[in-house]
Amino acid sequence: METLINLPRTKRGKNTLNNILSAAVQLFYEKGYHNTSINEITSLAGVAAGTFYVYFDGKYNLYKYLLLKCSHMIRKTLSKAIKDCKTRKEAERVGLKAWLEFVLQNQYMYHIIWESLYIDRELFNEYYISFAKSYMKGLSVAEKSGELIDIDLEVLAYTLMGATNFLGLRWGLFDENTTHAEVDRVVDEFMKILDRGIFVSKELQEQEAINDSKSIEKECSTMSTRFRFQMQLDEYESEEE
């Protein structure tokens, strides 16, 4: 961070820097990094063009600083949200809800993060690799406590990251008016996937059929003890003609 920016020491300097950062975020969101000039940033920030160089030596370092800030904000938000969770499953639920609500308030995050792919591929790689490593640490704790099935933690980390990433796109960026109730619904549906998977198991279906059969037999057995005399349909009478 320190090599990217000259941090101000005065309140006035901090306000000026905040205006520059806010202007950059807005313009990168609206026009993209490559189509935004330093002059446009300083003009929107309401400062002289030369003031920009008091804090940054160029647009690239400004962008890199914003990317790192986004990463820090996201991790801080999620860490705060899940700090009291007792299980990894609970953390996944609470974390997704916090993420979707965070995206609704900060749609520009996707523009800052994903544009790194076209600004500097290494920044893009480092961002997600670093995030995955951090995610894997949490999953590793869950694995050791016996919460997880036998699964490659790196594959699992990227799978969960991918899911939350695109859920955030759909209900945080595509639809900027997503309600809290809708967020809850999306979280519930996602948790169904974690709880049950998405494929119907033939073995499970067969076991359920066996259980149903046993239930019927048990019910018939109960009936036999309830009545002194019994009258039952013949097999041919129970079939549709």
C-alpha positions, -999 to 999 in steps of 0.1 A, spaced: 0 0 0 27 25 10 45 21 -23 14 29 -42 2 60 -24 15 90 -4 -9 91 25 -18 126 37 -12 137 73 -38 165 75 -76 163 76 -78 185 46 -54 162 27 -75 132 36 -106 149 23 -89 157 -9 -76 122 -13 -111 108 -6 -126 130 -33 -100 117 -58 -107 81 -49 -144 86 -51 -142 103 -84 -119 75 -98 -143 48 -86 -173 65 -103 -155 71 -135 -140 36 -137 -175 23 -131 -191 45 -158 -163 46 -184 -137 20 -175 -101 24 -166 -87 29 -201 -113 55 -211 -108 76 -180 -81 102 -178 -64 117 -148 -78 151 -158 -113 138 -157 -107 123 -122 -93 156 -108 -121 176 -125 -148 155 -109 -129 155 -76 -128 193 -77 -91 196 -74 -63 209 -96 -48 185 -121 -14 186 -103 -29 176 -70 -33 141 -82 5 136 -83 7 146 -46 -8 112 -38 -1 90 -69 26 88 -95 1 77 -121 -32 61 -129 -20 26 -127 -10 29 -90 -43 46 -83 -61 16 -98 -39 -9 -80 -46 9 -47 -83 7 -54 -81 -30 -62 -63 -37 -29 -89 -15 -10 -117 -35 -25 -101 -68 -14 -96 -54 21 -132 -41 23 -146 -74 12 -125 -95 35 -132 -72 64 -170 -73 58 -171 -111 55 -148 -117 85 -170 -94 106 -201 -111 95 -190 -147 102 -169 -141 133 -196 -156 157 -206 -185 134 -202 -219 152 -199 -240 120 -186 -237 85 -221 -243 72 -234 -214 92 -205 -193 80 -213 -201 43 -249 -190 48 -241 -158 68 -212 -150 45 -233 -152 13 -260 -130 28 -234 -105 38 -218 -106 4 -250 -100 -15 -260 -71 7 -224 -57 3 -226 -59 -35 -260 -41 -35 -243 -12 -17 -210 -13 -38 -218 -24 -73 -186 -7 -86 -166 -35 -69 -171 -59 -98 -158 -33 -123 -127 -26 -103 -119 -63 -97 -128 -78 -131 -112 -50 -151 -78 -60 -137 -79 -89 -162 -75 -63 -190 -52 -39 -171 -27 -63 -157 -33 -101 -159 -10 -107 -129 -32 -84 -107 -63 -105 -117 -45 -138 -109 -31 -126 -76 -64 -113 -65 -83 -145 -69 -54 -168 -59 -49 -148 -27 -86 -149 -20 -87 -187 -26 -58 -193 -2 -76 -173 25 -108 -192 18 -90 -226 20 -77 -217 55 -113 -215 68 -123 -247 50 -92 -265 64 -104 -258 99 -138 -272 90 -121 -303 75 -101 -309 106 -132 -307 128 -150 -333 107 -175 -309 90 -165 -316 54 -166 -347 32 -133 -359 17 -128 -333 -10 -100 -312 -25 -101 -279 -6 -88 -259 -35 -115 -272 -58 -141 -265 -31 -128 -230 -25 -129 -220 -62 -163 -237 -65 -178 -217 -36 -161 -185 -48 -175 -190 -83 -210 -195 -70 -210 -165 -47 -194 -144 -74 -221 -151 -99 -249 -149 -74 -236 -115 -66 -236 -105 -103 -272 -117 -107 -288 -103 -76 -264 -74 -68 -254 -60 -102 -279 -71 -128 -308 -62 -104 -299 -32 -83 -333 -33 -66 -330 -67 -50 -349 -68 -17 -338 -82 16 -365 -109 12 -351 -119 -22 -316 -120 -7 -328 -144 19 -345 -166 -7 -314 -168 -28 -293 -177 3 -319 -205 12 -317 -219 -24 -279 -219 -23 -279 -237 10 -301 -264 -5 -272 -271 -29 -247 -274 0 -271 -296 20 -284 -319 -6 -264 -315 -38 -282 -311 -72 -285 -347 -85 -312 -372 -76 -296 -404 -63 -310 -436 -78 -299 -454 -47 -317 -428 -25 -349 -431 -46 -348 -469 -42 -342 -466 -4 -371 -442 -1 -393 -467 -20 -383 -494 4 -390 -471 33 -424 -463 19 -432 -500 15 -422 -508 50 -443 -479 62 -473 -494 44 -466 -528 58 -464 -513 93 -497 -495 88 -514 -527 77 -499 -545 107 -513 -518 129 -547 -522 113 -547 -560 119 -544 -554 157 -571 -527 156 -600 -548 142 -614 -582 153 -624 -589 117 -607 -577 85 -620 -570 50 -594 -561 24 -594 -555 -13 -582 -582 -36 -552 -574 -57 -572 -571 -89 -596 -547 -73 -569 -522 -64 -558 -519 -100 -574 -494 -124 -595 -511 -151 
